[in-house]
Amino acid sequence: MRTSGQYPFVNDAAVGRALRAIRLAQKRSQGQVAVKAQVSRQLVGRVESGMIAKVDVGTVRAIAAALDALFDPVVRWHGGDMGRLVNSRHSAMHEGFARLLGALPGWTFDPEVSFSYFGERGVIDVLGWHPEAATILVIELKTEIVDVQELMGTMDRRVRLAPRIASDRGYSARHVGAWVILANDRSNHRRLHDHGAVLRSKFPSDGRSISSWLTRPSQPIWALSFMPNDALDGLKDAGKSVPRVRRPALAVPLHRGEHGSGRTDGPPPTRPRGQCT
């Protein structure tokens, strides 16, 4: 089995055979695929022949997309548990969330709530339920903003399905809220700064607003905020276990880390050496 020099764990020939099989099943020519992918017919032919070692990943993805397919290389690592390495920061955010809101009166929070309805499937990071207000809250924990459009689309879909998800758990929801919580680092602050107009049009409420709303969740909300650094000690050394610590509800204001003034459109302030970032 020959593998690609650029993608060392991709079977070149298998990729080419799969794309060719899809094209033939759709009764399309290499030229038609090339036009849609905006590449040359000769390049389509090379990829179908398994010669992708010197073809950039964007081109292979474009050819696959022209066939309504997905080229998705997988990274493997000989050094240990890749899943644990990748997911450790996200797990630390779950721990930080539990520290921050675990004892919030009136709310119950269920982690990792899966759903599957007619081909729409996924996992909600945290599902909050406030029985007195009959409000369900869909919470997404993000260690980093990778694709703004994908984030908004994901939250749209989960909010749309939330009443049914709630019903399946025995909840009768009148209101649905959406809350994206970002790890408080410079990369996410820069992304929010770069895409602030789009993100804030979708998620107009910030940390101050959601903090107030959580005490009286009597209407829908779309919120995006940063998790306070002191609730995220585990992110500093992601991969180490984070001890569970019970704290009073909202002991750490949700808007801390948004510069105190409520601004979220720039990098966080520089902290003295030795302090948690």
C-alpha positions in Angstrom: 0.0 0.0 0.0 1.6 3.3 -1.1 0.9 6.3 0.9 1.1 10.0 -0.1 4.2 12.0 0.7 2.1 15.0 1.6 -0.5 13.0 3.5 1.6 10.1 5.0 -1.4 8.2 6.3 -3.6 8.5 3.2 -3.8 5.6 0.8 -3.4 7.4 -2.5 -4.7 4.7 -4.7 -7.8 4.2 -2.5 -8.6 7.9 -2.7 -8.4 7.9 -6.4 -10.5 4.7 -6.9 -13.2 6.1 -4.6 -13.4 9.4 -6.5 -13.5 7.6 -9.8 -16.2 5.3 -8.6 -18.3 8.2 -7.5 -17.9 10.0 -10.8 -18.8 6.9 -12.8 -21.9 6.3 -10.6 -23.0 9.8 -11.3 -22.3 9.3 -15.1 -20.1 12.3 -15.3 -16.9 12.9 -17.3 -13.6 14.0 -15.9 -14.1 17.3 -17.9 -17.4 18.0 -16.2 -15.9 17.4 -12.7 -12.9 19.6 -13.6 -15.2 22.5 -14.6 -17.1 22.3 -11.4 -13.9 22.0 -9.3 -12.2 24.7 -11.3 -9.2 22.5 -12.1 -7.8 20.9 -15.3 -9.2 17.6 -16.6 -5.6 16.3 -16.5 -5.4 17.0 -12.8 -8.7 15.1 -12.2 -7.2 12.2 -14.1 -4.0 12.2 -12.0 -6.0 12.3 -8.7 -8.2 9.4 -9.9 -5.0 7.5 -10.8 -3.8 7.9 -7.2 -1.1 10.4 -7.9 -1.9 12.9 -5.2 1.5 13.2 -3.5 2.1 16.6 -5.0 -1.5 17.8 -5.1 -2.4 20.2 -2.4 -5.2 19.3 0.0 -7.5 22.1 -1.2 -7.5 20.8 -4.8 -8.3 17.2 -3.7 -11.1 18.6 -1.6 -12.4 20.7 -4.5 -12.6 17.6 -6.7 -14.3 15.6 -4.0 -16.8 18.5 -3.4 -17.6 18.6 -7.1 -18.7 15.0 -6.7 -20.7 15.9 -3.5 -18.1 13.9 -1.6 -15.7 14.8 1.2 -11.9 14.4 1.3 -11.0 14.2 5.0 -7.5 13.1 5.8 -7.0 11.6 9.3 -3.9 12.4 11.4 -2.5 9.5 13.4 0.3 9.6 15.9 2.6 7.0 17.3 3.2 8.9 20.5 0.1 7.8 22.4 -3.6 8.5 22.8 -4.5 11.1 20.2 -8.1 11.4 21.3 -7.1 12.2 24.8 -4.5 14.8 23.6 -7.0 16.6 21.3 -10.0 16.4 23.8 -8.1 17.4 27.0 -8.7 21.1 26.6 -12.4 20.6 25.8 -12.7 18.4 28.9 -11.0 21.1 31.0 -13.7 23.5 29.8 -16.4 21.1 30.9 -14.7 21.1 34.3 -14.5 24.9 34.3 -18.1 25.2 33.5 -19.0 22.8 36.3 -17.0 25.0 38.7 -18.7 28.2 37.5 -22.3 27.2 37.3 -22.6 23.8 39.0 -24.6 25.2 41.9 -26.6 27.8 40.1 -30.1 27.8 41.7 -33.0 26.7 39.6 -31.0 25.0 36.9 -29.9 21.5 36.0 -27.2 20.9 33.5 -26.7 17.7 31.6 -23.4 17.2 29.7 -22.9 15.5 26.4 -26.5 15.2 25.3 -26.7 13.3 22.0 -29.5 13.4 19.5 -30.5 11.8 16.2 -33.6 12.8 14.2 -34.0 11.8 10.5 -30.3 12.0 9.8 -29.6 15.1 11.9 -27.4 13.9 14.6 -24.9 15.4 17.0 -23.9 16.0 20.6 -24.8 19.1 22.7 -21.9 19.9 25.0 -24.2 21.0 27.9 -28.0 21.1 28.0 -29.5 23.4 30.7 -33.0 23.1 32.0 -34.9 25.7 34.2 -38.2 24.1 35.1 -39.8 27.1 36.7 -39.2 29.2 33.6 -39.7 26.2 31.3 -36.5 27.3 29.5 -34.0 25.0 27.8 -30.5 26.3 27.2 -28.2 24.9 24.5 -24.5 25.4 25.5 -21.5 25.1 23.2 -18.0 25.0 24.7 -15.4 26.1 22.3 -11.6 25.9 22.9 -11.2 27.8 19.6 -13.2 29.4 16.8 -12.3 27.6 13.7 -15.2 28.2 11.3 -17.6 31.1 12.1 -20.2 30.0 9.6 -20.1 26.4 10.8 -20.5 27.5 14.4 -23.6 29.6 13.6 -25.1 26.8 11.5 -24.5 24.3 14.3 -26.2 26.5 16.9 -29.1 27.2 14.5 -29.7 23.4 14.1 -29.4 22.6 17.8 -31.8 25.4 18.8 -34.3 24.3 16.2 -34.1 20.7 17.5 -33.9 21.7 21.2 -37.7 21.5 22.0 -37.8 18.0 20.7 -34.6 17.0 22.5 -36.2 18.5 25.7 -39.4 16.7 25.1 -37.6 13.4 24.8 -36.1 14.0 28.2 -39.4 14.8 29.8 -39.1 18.6 29.6 -41.8 20.9 28.2 -39.9 24.0 27.0 -41.5 27.3 26.3 -38.2 29.2 25.6 -34.9 28.1 24.1 -31.6 29.9 24.7 -28.2 29.5 22.9 -24.9 30.2 24.6 -21.5 29.8 23.1 -18.7 29.9 25.7 -15.2 30.5 24.4 -11.9 29.7 26.1 -10.4 33.1 27.1 -7.2 33.2 25.0 -5.7 35.6 22.6 -6.5 33.5 19.5 -10.3 33.6 20.3 -10.2 37.3 21.1 -8.6 38.0 17.8 -11.1 35.8 16.0 -14.0 37.7 17.7 -12.3 41.0 16.8 -12.0 39.9 13.1 -15.6 38.5 12.9 -17.2 40.7 15.5 -20.0 42.1 13.3 -21.1 38.7 12.1 -20.8 37.0 15.5 -22.5 39.8 17.4 -25.4 40.0 15.0 -26.0 36.3 15.7 -25.1 36.3 19.4 -25.9 39.9 20.6 -25.8 39.0 24.3 -22.4 39.0 26.1 -21.2 37.8 29.5 -22.9 40.5 31.5 -26.2 39.8 29.7 -26.1 36.1 30.1 -25.2 36.4 33.8 -28.3 38.4 34.4 -30.5 36.2 32.2 -29.5 33.1 34.0 -31.2 34.4 37.2 -34.5 35.1 35.2 -34.5 33.1 32.0 -38.0 34.1 30.9 -37.3 34.7 27.2 -35.0 33.4 24.5 -31.4 34.5 24.3 -28.4 34.2 21.9 -25.2 34.7 23.8 -21.5 34.5 23.3 -19.0 35.1 26.1 -15.6 34.1 27.4 -15.1 31.8 30.3 -13.2 33.4 33.2 -9.6 32.4 33.4 -9.8 31.4 37.0 -12.5 28.9 36.2 -10.1 27.3 33.7 -7.1 26.4 35.6 -7.1 23.1 33.7 -6.5 24.7 30.4 -3.1 25.9 31.4 -1.9 22.3 31.6 -4.5 20.6 29.4 -4.1 16.9 29.6 -3.7 16.8 33.4 -6.8 15.9 35.3 -8.7 18.9 36.8 -10.1 18.3 40.3 -13.8 19.0 40.7 -14.3 22.0 43.0 -17.7 23.2 44.2 -18.1 26.9 44.3 -21.1 29.1 45.1 -23.2 30.0 42.1 -21.7 32.8 40.0 -18.8 33.2 42.4 -16.9 34.3 39.4 -18.7 36.9 37.2 -19.3 35.6 33.7 -18.1 38.9 32.2 -14.7 38.8 33.8 -12.2 38.2 31.0 -14.2 40.6 28.8 -12.0 43.4 29.9 -14.3 44.4 32.8 -15.8 47.1 30.6 -17.8 44.5 28.7 -15.7 44.8 25.5 -14.9 41.7 23.7 -13.3 43.1 20.6 -9.6 42.9 21.3 -6.9 40.7 22.9 -7.0 40.2 26.7 -4.8 42.3 28.8 -1.2 41.1 29.4 -0.9 39.5 32.9 2.2 39.7 35.0 4.5 36.6 34.7 3.3 33.8 36.9 -0.4 34.5 36.8 -2.8 32.2 35.1 -3.6 33.2 31.5 
